[in-house]
Amino acid sequence: MKLELKDIKKSFEGNEILHGIDFDVESGKALGLLGRNGAGKTTTIRIIMDVFHADSGEVLLDGEKFKPDGRRFGYLPEERGLYPKRVVKDQMIYLGCLRGLSKKEAAANTAKWLKRLGVDEYTDRKLDTLSKGNQQKVQLAATLVGEPEIVILDEPFSGLDPVNSQILKDVIRELINEGRIVIFSSHQMSYVEEFCEDIVIINKGEAVLKGHLDDIKAEYGKGRKKLAASNMSLEEVRKILESKLSSMVKVERVSKHHVIFECAKNTTGWDILEALKKENVDIKTFGDYEPSLNDIFVTCVGEEEPEEDTQDRDNKKPVKEKKALGRKKDKESNETNLEEEKDDKEVQA
């Protein structure tokens, strides 16, 4: 199974947000979809799910136009979307039925995923009585209740302690090993590196970098070395490189543990080591530099302010007005939830 996005473009109120997004992901793999806030990730995800229609371009599954349905994909949003005043089991069964399951299937899947995620003891509790971490696990269980082929996870580790994070890691690995497509969006780069073979970095509505993570790291680290000394600070090492070895190296930056530098053409590691020895540098670490995904991400997106993304058309409003609007929306949302709670009595087990 292969999901492809081809030349996806999307505008809001005449402002083009996505400028031709292309990437693909196959069964049994996880794709890291990365970008700063406002880069266009959420718009891209919603186009995949057919919440928004692209102005142009295609979303294909195995070469055919992708027609998402409730059983085909599961989406874990960054912001929780469950009803806080509803019983956990009841709303999961309800959501399962909305995705095309029979009530019996929905109940069985609910029990399975609540147990797998270690929150089955809260089956008959209202969601808002649970801790933030357990609410997040229930949200994930609701994402998986339909046994989706395509799983989209947006900041899945938010609010989880190390123990619960490990449970979630195990579940994500299981989803990948079962041959599902996993799209993983997070600002926690260590998790992306752990699960994703391929990444796409979106910046200002464009896919500025994509490919296999190992290949990208090799390319970004090419010709660069890392250095630390036992007898002097990193800043002292930097000064020696810049003053004494300036014809051989170009210092790129000082990281937490190393000085990162680029070698001049035709300069070998042995040449640099010999020169450092003459400067009485007691070498602690010296070797090829492999950039972290975080380093690559910062290099790609720079330091500029992000553009507006998706549906937040009120971003142009003054801060006070935006806050007031947010409070109004929260109130309306809570009132809507209460009404839905009254109207869905038939979901009660």
N, C-alpha and C positions, 0 to 999 in steps of 0.2 A: 504494500500500500504506500502510495506516495502523494503527499499534499504539495501543491505548487501554487505560488503567487506569481503572476506575470504582469509586469508593468501596471501595477495598481496606482490609480490616481484618485484623489478625493479633495473636493473643495467645500468650504462652508462660507456662505454669504460672499462668494466671489474670491475668497482667499484660499488658494490651493495649499492643503495641509500635507498631502502625500504626493510626491513628484515622480512616481514610477517605481514602486517597490517590487523587487524580484527576490525570491528565495524559495527553497524547497526543503522538505524534511520527509524521511522515510520511516516505515514501521521499525520498531525496535531501537529507535534513536531519539535523543532529546536535543532540541534546538534551543540555544540561548538567544532570546529576543531582547536586545539591550538598547538603552538610550536614556538620555536625561528626561526629567519630567517635561512634558510638552513636546517631545521629539516626534511623536506620531505612533507610538506603540499601541496605545489604547484604541485609536482609530483603526489600525491594522487588524487588531484582534477582533474588533466588532464587525469588520468587513468579512473576515473569515467566518464568523458565526451568522452572517447575513442580518445583523442588527442594522448596519448601514449598508447601502449599496454603493459600490465603487462607481465613480463617474466613467472610468474606462479601465480596461485590464480584465484579467480572469483569475478566478480561484478554481483550481482543478484538482480532482482526486482520481488518481490513476488515468490521467489524460482526459477525463470527462468533467463537465461542469459540476462543481461541488454543490450539492443540495443538502445543507445541514438539517438535521432533525434532532429531537430531544435525545434519542437513543444513540446517536452517532458521536456526539461530543459532550464533554463535561468541562465546565468553566469555573475555576476558582477565582473570584474577583479579589482585588486588593482590599476593597471595602466589603465587609460582611453583608450578605444579602438575605439572611434568614430572619424569621420573625422572632424577636426577643421574648415575646410573651406567650409563644406557643410551645407546646410539649415537643421535645426533640423527635420522638418516634413519629408523632402524628404528622409533622410537617415534612419529614423525610419520605414517608409513605405517600403523602400528597404530591411531592415533587416527582417521585418515581412514577406515579400514575400520569402526571402531566407529560412525562417523557415516553409514554406509550407502554409502560409495564402494567400488568394486571395488579390488583391490590395484593394478591398472594405473592407475586414476584417482588413487588416493591417492599413488602414486609420482610421477606427472606433476605433481600439485598441490604435492607436497612440493618437487620441484625448482624449480617456478615461484616459490614464495614464499620459499624460502631464497635464491634468486638475487635476487629483487626487494628483499629486505631486506639484501642484502650479506653473507650468512653462508654462502653455498654452499660455501666452502672448508672449512667445518667439518662437512660432511655426514656423514663417517665418523668423527667424533670423539665421545667421550662428553661429555655435557652439562657435567659438572662440571669439565672441562678448559678451558672457555671463560670469558672475562671476564664480569663481572656484566652489562655492557651487551649483549654478544652473546647471553647467555642470555635476556635480555629480548626480543631480536629473534627468537630461536628460539621463545620462548613466543608471540609475536604470530603468527609463521608457523603455529604449531600451531592458533591460534585461527581462522585464515583458510583452513586446508587444505581444509575442506569447502565453500568458497565460499558462506558463509552470507548470507542476505538481511538478517538482523538481527545487528548486531555490538555487543557490550557491552564497553566498555573501562574498566577500573578502574585508575586511576593508571598509564596506559601509558608515561609518560615516566620512570618511576622507574629510576634507575641509568644513564640515557643521557647521553652527553656531547653538546655542541652539534652535532657532525657527525651522529651517529646520531639525535639529536632531529629534525634536518631531514629525514632519510630517513623517519622515522615520520610527520612532518607531511605529507610528500608522499603517503604511502600512505593516510592518513586522508582527505585531500582526494580522492584517487582513489575511495575507497569511497563518499564522499558523492556525487561526480559520476556514479558508476555507478548511482545510485538506490537504494543500500542505506539501511536505517535504522541510524543510529549513536547509541548512548546512551553518553555520555562522563561518567565520574565522576572528579573530581580535586580536590585541594586547591590545585593550581597554577592560579590564576584566569586568568593570562595565556593559558594554552592554551585554557581554556574560552571566553574571549572571542574567540580567534582562529577557532575552529571552529563554535561553537554560535550559531544564530539564536535559539533558545528555551532557557529555563532553568526548572528547578524547584528550589526550595530547601526541603529537608525539615528541620524542627526538632521534636524530641521527637515524632516519628511523625506530624506533620502537614505538609502542603504549604503553607507559610506565604507563599510567593511563587512565581508562575509567569507565563509570558508571553514575548513577544518582547523580547529583551535591549535593543534600541534604545528601545522604548517604556518599559521599566522605568527605564532610565537617564534618559530625558527627564522622567519623573514624579519620580524621586528628586532630580534636579537642578533642578527647577522652582523659580524664585524665589531661587536661590542664585548667588552670585558668588565668584570667586577673585581674590586680590590679592597682589601682591608688589611690593616697592620696591627701587630701586637704591641708595638712600642710607640705608637702615636695615634692621635685622634683622626677621624675621617676628614676633618677640616684641614689638618696638617698634611694628610696624604694628598688632598686636593691641591693644596698650594704647591707641593713638590711637583705634582704632575703638570700643573700649569706653568710653573717657572722653569723647571729643569728638563722636562720631557715634552715640551710644547711642540717640538717637531715630530714627535712620535705618536702623540695621543691628543684627543680633544675631549675634555671633560664634558659630559652631558649633564650630570646632576649627582647630588649626594643623597642616597636613600637612607633608610634607617640603619642599615647594617653595612653598606658598601658605597664606594665611589664607583659610579658607572661612567665608562669612557669609551670612545670610539678609536679604533686603531687607524693610524695613517696607512696609506697604500704602501704595500711591500714591507710593512713592519710586522714582525712575528711576535708571538708571545715570549719567546726566548730573548729577543732583543729588549723587550720591556723589562723582563726579569733581571737581566744583566744591568740595565740602567738603574733599576730600583736598588739593586745590591750596592752599587757605587754610592747611592744616597743614604745608605745605612737604614733602609726600610726593612724591618723584620716582618716578612709577609705572613699574615694569618690566613687570608683567603685570596685566591687568584684563580680565575677561570672564565669560561664563556658565560655571558649574561643571558639568562632566559627571563624575559619580561613577564610580569604577572598580568593577568587579564585586566586588573585595575589600571596598570600602567598603560596598556594598549588602549583601554577605554578613554582615559584622560587625553591621550595623544590624539585620538580620533575626534572627540567632541569639543576639545578646547575649553576655554573658560568663558565663552560668550553666554549671554542670557538666552534661554530657549524660547522658541516661538510658541504662540498659543497652540493648544491641541484640542481637537474634537469639539465636543458640544459646549464647552465653557465659554459661551458667547458673552457672558457677563464679566469676563476678565477685564474689559475696558472700563468697567464701572469704578468709581472711587472706592477706597478700602472700606469706609464706613458703610457705604451702600451695599457692598458685597457681603459684609458680615451680617447686615440686617437681612439681606436676601437669603443667606445661608440659614439663619435662625428660622426664617419663615418656611423654608423648604423642609427643615428638620421637623417643625411642628406639623406641616402638612403630611410628611411621611409617617410620623407617629400616628396621626389621626387615620391615615389610610390603612396602616397596619391593624389598628383596632377594628376598623370596619371589616377588613378582610377576615379577621379572627372571628367576628360574629357570623360572617357569611359562609364560613367553611366548616360548619358543624358536622357535615357529612364525612369529613376526613377523620374525625375522632375514631380511634380504634375501639 
